[in-house]
Amino acid sequence: MLTVALLKENKDLVISGLRKKFVAQPEQIVDQVLEADSRRRTLQFELDGILSESNQKAKQIGELMKSGQKEAAEKLRAETAASKETSKALQEQLQQAESEVQALLVKLPNLPHHSVPEGRSAEDNVVVLEKGEKPTLAADALPHWDLIKKYDIIDFELGNKITGAGFPVYKNKGARIQRALIQFFLDQAVEAGYMEVQVPIFVNEDSAYGTGQLPDKDGQMYYATEDNLYVIPTAEVPITNIYRDVILKSEDLPIKNVGYTPCFRREAGSWGADVRGLNRLHQFDKVEIVQIATPENSYEVLLEMRNHIQGLLEQLELPFRILHLCGGDMSFTSALTYDFEVYSAAQKKWLEVSSVSNFESYQANRLKLRYKAEGKTQLLHTLNGSALALPRILAALLENNQSPEGIMIPKVLHRYTGFDKI
């Protein structure tokens, strides 16, 4: 969340950043926040004055009573009672003004890093690296939604019967390769120094607010009404919230966590080739890496995380590219995001499989996640990345590695799957 101090001290910078993310009428929104804060400060000043005066009068009442001036003391007591009513009304107005400021601030997205490219949509993203050979498939090569039927490894119809569209059932070697990918991703992260955590897949409102899912993505999450709990869209939410309301020590930084969870997205149910098969699901598996770093180190950490994800794709022998997202295609909470896409040979298209982002202090401000340095308490920077999301990785592995003998499994997975082909 942006701060009032930032808006006051760097108004032009804030407006420019909001424009880059295509926020409508940023000048008016910033002015609204500053006007609401001005009212809040005026009310606070009035309230402080009345409370100070009441404290002085309370002392005077005590002195008058001691000296036997009962009438004068009673007169002051009546004035104090009137002041209490005034202060009570001011406190209510102050709480309302503070709520108004907060309600306006939470609707503002994070500001993009100065290096973020200008642009409105995915077409304006910048390719920073492309690596790996795109496979040439036979003329009769199949897309993954046909391959899974041919080899009986994923059943969408069964998932639809049990739950609904977008909830597949993995079976036979399909289930085993899912488990193999999860274990491979976790092992690689642990070897890279991440501490593995197993976290809940339901979170409360404070957690969803802390990482910025609320109020921005309220309608995109599954919600358990009676318990007021949200089903997680990504492990980022519970893992980052481990550190909500925490003051960390400098020597403990950076914090590195990894976790596997199923993830749930309500918005997945659209139509067309882009969402066919494994391309977009309501439920999918993902391994997430999360880091918490100091502001001066967070962009080095971002590159370290990017390199880690790149290493996973290289070991899986998948052709991939890395995109630097433009302002209009970035998430609400991100300051800078790199997307990873793998090439799907049968579909002849790039599929997004990971986003790695630096949120700078945006989430930390909501989470009250801080550290002490040189006697001062400061906000930290939070970062996360998919390492990796499974559905499109599996889609590309199935399509790119099909042959007359079957689907060949990348060598790095053999010790996890127990087989080298489907």
C-alpha positions as CSV (number, residue, x, y, z in Angstrom):
1,M,0.0,0.0,0.0
2,L,1.2,3.5,-0.8
3,T,1.7,5.9,2.1
4,V,0.3,9.4,2.5
5,A,3.9,10.6,3.1
6,L,4.9,9.3,-0.4
7,L,1.9,11.1,-2.0
8,K,2.8,14.4,-0.3
9,E,6.5,14.3,-0.9
10,N,6.5,12.8,-4.4
11,K,3.2,13.8,-5.8
12,D,4.4,14.1,-9.4
13,L,6.2,10.8,-9.3
14,V,3.2,9.0,-7.9
15,I,0.9,10.4,-10.6
16,S,3.4,9.4,-13.3
17,G,3.6,5.9,-11.9
18,L,-0.2,5.5,-11.7
19,R,-0.5,6.7,-15.3
20,K,2.0,4.1,-16.3
21,K,-0.4,1.5,-14.9
22,F,-3.3,3.2,-16.6
23,V,-5.1,4.3,-13.5
24,A,-7.9,6.6,-14.6
25,Q,-7.7,10.2,-13.3
26,P,-4.7,9.8,-11.1
27,E,-4.4,13.5,-10.2
28,Q,-8.0,13.5,-8.8
29,I,-7.4,10.3,-6.8
30,V,-4.2,11.6,-5.3
31,D,-5.8,15.0,-4.4
32,Q,-8.7,13.1,-2.8
33,V,-6.3,11.2,-0.5
34,L,-4.4,14.4,0.4
35,E,-7.7,16.3,1.1
36,A,-9.0,13.5,3.3
37,D,-5.6,13.4,5.1
38,S,-5.8,17.1,5.6
39,R,-9.2,16.8,7.2
40,R,-7.8,14.0,9.4
41,R,-4.9,16.1,10.5
42,T,-7.2,19.1,11.3
43,L,-9.4,16.9,13.4
44,Q,-6.4,15.4,15.2
45,F,-5.1,18.9,16.0
46,E,-8.5,20.0,17.4
47,L,-8.8,16.8,19.4
48,D,-5.3,17.0,20.8
49,G,-6.0,20.6,21.9
50,I,-9.2,19.7,23.7
51,L,-7.6,16.7,25.4
52,S,-4.7,18.8,26.5
53,E,-7.0,21.5,27.9
54,S,-9.1,18.9,29.7
55,N,-6.0,17.5,31.4
56,Q,-5.0,20.9,32.6
57,K,-8.5,21.6,33.9
58,A,-8.5,18.2,35.7
59,K,-5.3,19.3,37.6
60,Q,-6.9,22.7,38.4
61,I,-10.0,21.0,39.8
62,G,-7.9,18.9,42.1
63,E,-6.0,22.0,43.3
64,L,-9.2,24.0,43.8
65,M,-10.8,21.2,45.8
66,K,-7.7,21.0,48.0
67,S,-7.9,24.8,48.7
68,G,-11.6,24.7,49.5
69,Q,-12.8,26.5,46.4
70,K,-15.6,24.1,45.7
71,E,-17.7,26.4,43.6
72,A,-14.9,27.2,41.2
73,A,-14.0,23.5,41.0
74,E,-17.6,22.6,40.1
75,K,-17.7,25.2,37.4
76,L,-14.5,23.7,35.8
77,R,-15.9,20.2,36.2
78,A,-19.0,21.3,34.1
79,E,-16.7,22.7,31.5
80,T,-14.7,19.5,31.4
81,A,-17.9,17.5,31.0
82,A,-18.8,19.6,27.9
83,S,-15.3,19.1,26.6
84,K,-15.7,15.3,26.9
85,E,-18.8,15.4,24.7
86,T,-16.9,17.5,22.1
87,S,-13.9,15.3,22.2
88,K,-16.1,12.2,21.8
89,A,-17.7,13.7,18.7
90,L,-14.3,14.6,17.3
91,Q,-12.9,11.1,17.9
92,E,-15.8,9.7,15.9
93,Q,-15.1,12.2,13.1
94,L,-11.4,11.3,13.2
95,Q,-12.0,7.6,13.0
96,Q,-14.3,8.3,10.0
97,A,-11.6,10.4,8.3
98,E,-8.9,7.8,9.0
99,S,-11.1,5.1,7.4
100,E,-11.7,7.3,4.4
101,V,-7.9,7.8,3.9
102,Q,-7.3,4.0,4.2
103,A,-10.2,3.2,1.8
104,L,-8.7,5.5,-0.8
105,L,-5.2,4.2,-0.4
106,V,-6.0,0.5,-0.7
107,K,-7.5,1.2,-4.1
108,L,-4.2,2.6,-5.4
109,P,-1.9,0.0,-7.1
110,N,1.8,-0.2,-6.5
111,L,4.0,2.2,-8.4
112,P,6.1,0.6,-11.2
113,H,9.9,0.6,-11.0
114,H,11.5,3.2,-13.3
115,S,12.8,0.4,-15.6
116,V,9.2,-0.9,-16.4
117,P,8.5,-0.4,-20.1
118,E,5.6,1.8,-21.3
119,G,2.7,-0.1,-22.7
120,R,-0.9,-1.1,-22.2
121,S,-1.1,-4.8,-22.9
122,A,0.9,-8.1,-23.3
123,E,1.8,-7.0,-26.9
124,D,4.0,-4.2,-25.3
125,N,6.0,-6.5,-23.0
126,V,9.8,-6.7,-23.8
127,V,11.5,-10.0,-24.4
128,V,14.8,-10.0,-22.4
129,L,15.9,-13.5,-23.1
130,E,14.9,-16.4,-25.4
131,K,16.6,-19.8,-25.0
132,G,16.2,-23.4,-26.3
133,E,15.3,-24.9,-29.6
134,K,11.7,-25.1,-30.6
135,P,11.0,-28.8,-31.5
136,T,9.9,-29.7,-35.0
137,L,7.0,-32.2,-34.6
138,A,5.6,-34.6,-37.1
139,A,2.6,-33.6,-39.2
140,D,0.3,-35.8,-37.1
141,A,1.5,-34.4,-33.8
142,L,-1.3,-33.9,-31.2
143,P,-2.1,-31.1,-28.7
144,H,-1.9,-32.2,-25.1
145,W,-5.7,-32.4,-24.7
146,D,-5.7,-35.3,-27.3
147,L,-2.5,-36.8,-25.9
148,I,-4.0,-37.2,-22.4
149,K,-6.9,-39.1,-23.9
150,K,-4.6,-41.3,-26.0
151,Y,-2.4,-42.3,-23.0
152,D,-5.2,-42.1,-20.4
153,I,-3.3,-39.9,-18.0
154,I,-5.7,-37.0,-17.3
155,D,-9.5,-37.1,-17.2
156,F,-11.4,-33.8,-17.6
157,E,-14.8,-35.5,-17.9
158,L,-14.4,-37.3,-14.6
159,G,-13.3,-34.1,-13.0
160,N,-16.3,-32.3,-14.4
161,K,-18.6,-35.1,-12.9
162,I,-17.0,-34.8,-9.5
163,T,-16.7,-31.0,-9.3
164,G,-17.1,-29.1,-12.5
165,A,-15.2,-27.7,-15.5
166,G,-11.6,-26.8,-14.8
167,F,-11.0,-29.5,-12.1
168,P,-9.2,-32.4,-13.8
169,V,-8.4,-35.8,-12.4
170,Y,-4.8,-36.9,-12.9
171,K,-4.3,-40.7,-13.1
172,N,-1.8,-43.4,-13.9
173,K,1.5,-41.9,-15.1
174,G,-0.2,-38.5,-15.3
175,A,-0.5,-38.4,-11.5
176,R,3.0,-39.7,-11.1
177,I,4.6,-37.0,-13.3
178,Q,2.6,-34.4,-11.4
179,R,4.2,-35.7,-8.1
180,A,7.6,-35.9,-9.8
181,L,7.5,-32.3,-10.9
182,I,6.4,-31.0,-7.5
183,Q,9.2,-33.0,-5.7
184,F,11.8,-31.8,-8.3
185,F,10.8,-28.1,-7.9
186,L,10.9,-28.4,-4.1
187,D,14.2,-30.2,-4.0
188,Q,15.8,-27.6,-6.3
189,A,14.5,-24.8,-4.1
190,V,15.7,-26.4,-0.8
191,E,19.2,-26.9,-2.5
192,A,19.1,-23.2,-3.3
193,G,18.7,-22.3,0.4
194,Y,14.9,-22.0,0.7
195,M,13.2,-23.3,3.8
196,E,10.3,-25.5,2.9
197,V,7.0,-24.7,4.6
198,Q,3.6,-26.4,4.4
199,V,0.8,-23.8,4.8
200,P,-3.0,-23.7,5.0
201,I,-4.9,-23.3,1.7
202,F,-7.6,-21.2,3.4
203,V,-6.7,-17.7,4.7
204,N,-8.6,-15.1,6.6
205,E,-9.5,-11.6,5.5
206,D,-6.4,-10.0,7.1
207,S,-4.1,-12.3,5.2
208,A,-5.8,-11.7,1.8
209,Y,-5.7,-7.9,2.5
210,G,-2.0,-8.1,3.6
211,T,-0.7,-9.4,0.2
212,G,-3.1,-7.2,-1.8
213,Q,-5.7,-9.8,-3.0
214,L,-8.3,-7.7,-1.2
215,P,-10.0,-5.6,-2.2
216,D,-8.5,-5.8,-5.7
217,K,-9.3,-9.5,-6.5
218,D,-12.3,-10.1,-4.2
219,G,-14.4,-11.7,-6.9
220,Q,-11.7,-13.9,-8.3
221,M,-11.2,-16.0,-5.1
222,Y,-13.4,-18.8,-3.9
223,Y,-15.0,-17.8,-0.6
224,A,-16.3,-19.9,2.4
225,T,-19.1,-17.6,3.5
226,E,-19.9,-19.0,6.9
227,D,-16.3,-19.0,8.1
228,N,-15.3,-15.8,6.3
229,L,-12.3,-17.6,4.8
230,Y,-10.8,-17.4,1.3
231,V,-9.3,-20.3,-0.7
232,I,-5.8,-19.3,-1.8
233,P,-5.1,-18.3,-5.4
234,T,-1.4,-18.9,-4.7
235,A,0.9,-20.0,-1.9
236,E,2.3,-16.5,-1.9
237,V,-0.6,-15.4,0.3
238,P,-0.1,-17.7,3.3
239,I,3.7,-17.9,3.1
240,T,4.1,-14.1,3.0
241,N,1.6,-13.7,5.9
242,I,3.8,-15.8,8.1
243,Y,5.6,-12.5,8.7
244,R,2.6,-10.2,9.1
245,D,3.1,-7.9,12.2
246,V,6.7,-9.1,12.6
247,I,9.8,-7.1,13.2
248,L,12.8,-9.1,11.8
249,K,16.5,-8.7,12.6
250,S,18.9,-7.6,10.0
251,E,21.0,-10.7,10.4
252,D,18.1,-12.9,9.6
253,L,17.7,-11.4,6.1
254,P,17.0,-12.4,3.4
255,I,14.2,-14.8,4.4
256,K,13.8,-17.5,1.8
257,N,10.7,-19.8,1.9
258,V,9.3,-22.4,-0.6
259,G,6.0,-24.1,-0.4
260,Y,3.8,-26.4,-2.5
261,T,0.0,-25.9,-2.6
262,P,-2.9,-26.5,-4.8
263,C,-4.2,-23.1,-6.1
264,F,-7.7,-22.0,-6.9
265,R,-8.9,-19.3,-9.4
266,R,-12.5,-18.5,-10.0
267,E,-11.8,-16.5,-13.2
268,A,-10.5,-19.5,-15.1
269,G,-13.9,-20.4,-16.6
270,S,-13.8,-18.6,-20.0
271,W,-14.0,-20.1,-23.5
272,G,-11.7,-20.6,-26.5
273,A,-8.5,-22.3,-27.5
274,D,-6.4,-20.3,-25.0
275,V,-8.1,-22.0,-22.1
276,R,-8.5,-25.5,-23.6
277,G,-7.1,-28.5,-21.7
278,L,-4.5,-27.6,-19.1
279,N,-4.0,-24.0,-20.4
280,R,-6.3,-22.6,-17.7
281,L,-7.8,-24.3,-14.7
282,H,-9.8,-23.5,-11.6
283,Q,-7.6,-25.8,-9.5
284,F,-3.9,-26.4,-10.2
285,D,-0.7,-27.2,-8.4
286,K,2.2,-24.8,-7.9
287,V,5.5,-24.5,-6.1
288,E,6.1,-20.9,-4.9
289,I,9.3,-19.2,-3.8
290,V,9.1,-16.2,-1.5
291,Q,11.8,-13.9,-0.3
292,I,11.9,-11.0,2.1
293,A,14.8,-8.6,1.7
294,T,16.1,-5.2,2.6
295,P,15.3,-2.4,0.1
296,E,18.9,-2.0,-1.0
297,N,19.2,-5.7,-1.9
298,S,15.7,-6.6,-3.3
299,Y,16.6,-6.1,-7.0
300,E,19.6,-8.4,-6.6
301,V,17.3,-10.9,-5.0
302,L,14.8,-10.5,-7.9
303,L,17.6,-11.5,-10.4
304,E,18.6,-14.4,-8.2
305,M,15.0,-15.7,-8.2
306,R,14.8,-15.2,-11.9
307,N,17.9,-17.2,-12.5
308,H,16.6,-20.0,-10.2
309,I,13.4,-20.3,-12.4
310,Q,15.5,-20.1,-15.6
311,G,17.6,-23.0,-14.2
312,L,14.5,-25.2,-13.7
313,L,13.3,-24.7,-17.3
314,E,16.8,-25.4,-18.7
315,Q,16.9,-28.7,-16.7
316,L,13.5,-29.6,-18.1
317,E,14.9,-28.9,-21.6
318,L,12.0,-26.7,-22.5
319,P,12.4,-23.7,-24.9
320,F,11.5,-20.6,-23.0
321,R,11.6,-16.8,-23.0
322,I,11.6,-14.1,-20.3
323,L,9.4,-11.0,-20.6
324,H,9.8,-7.7,-18.8
325,L,6.2,-6.7,-18.3
326,C,5.0,-3.3,-19.3
327,G,3.1,-1.0,-16.9
328,G,-0.3,-1.9,-18.3
329,D,0.2,-5.7,-18.0
330,M,1.5,-5.8,-14.5
331,S,-0.4,-6.9,-11.4
332,F,-2.0,-4.5,-9.0
333,T,0.7,-5.1,-6.3
334,S,3.9,-5.5,-8.4
335,A,6.7,-2.9,-8.9
336,L,8.5,-5.1,-11.4
337,T,7.6,-8.4,-12.9
338,Y,9.3,-10.9,-15.2
339,D,7.1,-13.5,-16.9
340,F,8.4,-16.9,-18.1
341,E,6.8,-18.5,-21.1
342,V,7.5,-22.0,-22.5
343,Y,6.9,-22.8,-26.2
344,S,4.2,-25.3,-26.9
345,A,5.1,-27.0,-30.2
346,A,1.8,-28.6,-30.9
347,Q,-0.2,-25.5,-30.1
348,K,2.5,-23.3,-31.8
349,K,2.3,-20.7,-29.1
350,W,4.0,-19.4,-25.9
351,L,2.4,-20.4,-22.6
352,E,3.0,-18.4,-19.4
353,V,4.4,-20.7,-16.6
354,S,5.8,-18.2,-14.0
355,S,5.8,-14.7,-12.8
356,V,8.6,-13.4,-10.5
357,S,7.9,-10.1,-9.0
358,N,9.3,-7.5,-6.6
359,F,6.6,-5.7,-4.6
360,E,9.0,-3.4,-2.9
361,S,7.4,-2.1,0.4
362,Y,3.8,-2.3,-1.0
363,Q,2.8,-5.6,0.7
364,A,5.1,-4.9,3.7
365,N,3.2,-1.7,4.5
366,R,-0.1,-3.6,4.6
367,L,1.5,-6.5,6.5
368,K,3.4,-4.2,9.0
369,L,6.5,-6.3,8.1
370,R,9.6,-4.4,9.2
371,Y,13.2,-4.7,10.4
372,K,15.5,-2.8,12.6
373,A,18.6,-1.2,11.1
374,E,20.8,1.5,12.7
375,G,18.2,2.0,15.5
376,K,15.4,2.6,13.1
377,T,12.4,0.4,12.2
378,Q,11.9,0.3,8.4
379,L,9.7,-1.5,6.0
380,L,11.1,-4.5,4.1
381,H,10.6,-5.6,0.5
382,T,8.7,-8.8,-0.5
383,L,9.2,-10.9,-3.6
384,N,7.8,-14.1,-5.0
385,G,7.8,-16.3,-8.0
386,S,6.2,-19.4,-9.4
387,A,8.9,-22.1,-9.4
388,L,6.9,-23.5,-11.1
389,A,3.1,-23.7,-11.9
390,L,2.5,-27.2,-13.2
391,P,-0.4,-27.3,-15.8
392,R,1.3,-25.5,-18.7
393,I,4.7,-27.0,-17.9
394,L,3.0,-30.4,-18.2
395,A,1.2,-29.4,-21.4
396,A,4.5,-28.3,-23.0
397,L,6.3,-31.5,-21.8
398,L,3.7,-33.7,-23.3
399,E,3.5,-31.9,-26.6
400,N,7.1,-31.2,-27.2
401,N,8.3,-34.7,-26.3
402,Q,5.9,-36.8,-28.2
403,S,7.3,-39.4,-30.6
404,P,6.2,-42.7,-32.3
405,E,7.5,-44.5,-29.2
406,G,5.5,-42.4,-26.7
407,I,6.1,-39.3,-24.7
408,M,9.7,-39.0,-23.6
409,I,10.3,-37.8,-20.1
410,P,13.2,-35.3,-19.4
411,K,16.2,-37.0,-17.9
412,V,16.1,-34.8,-14.8
413,L,12.8,-36.3,-13.8
414,H,13.6,-40.0,-14.3
415,R,14.6,-40.6,-10.7
416,Y,11.3,-39.0,-9.6
417,T,9.0,-40.7,-12.0
418,G,10.6,-44.2,-12.1
419,F,10.0,-44.3,-15.9
420,D,11.5,-42.5,-18.9
421,K,8.5,-42.4,-21.2
422,I,4.7,-42.6,-21.3
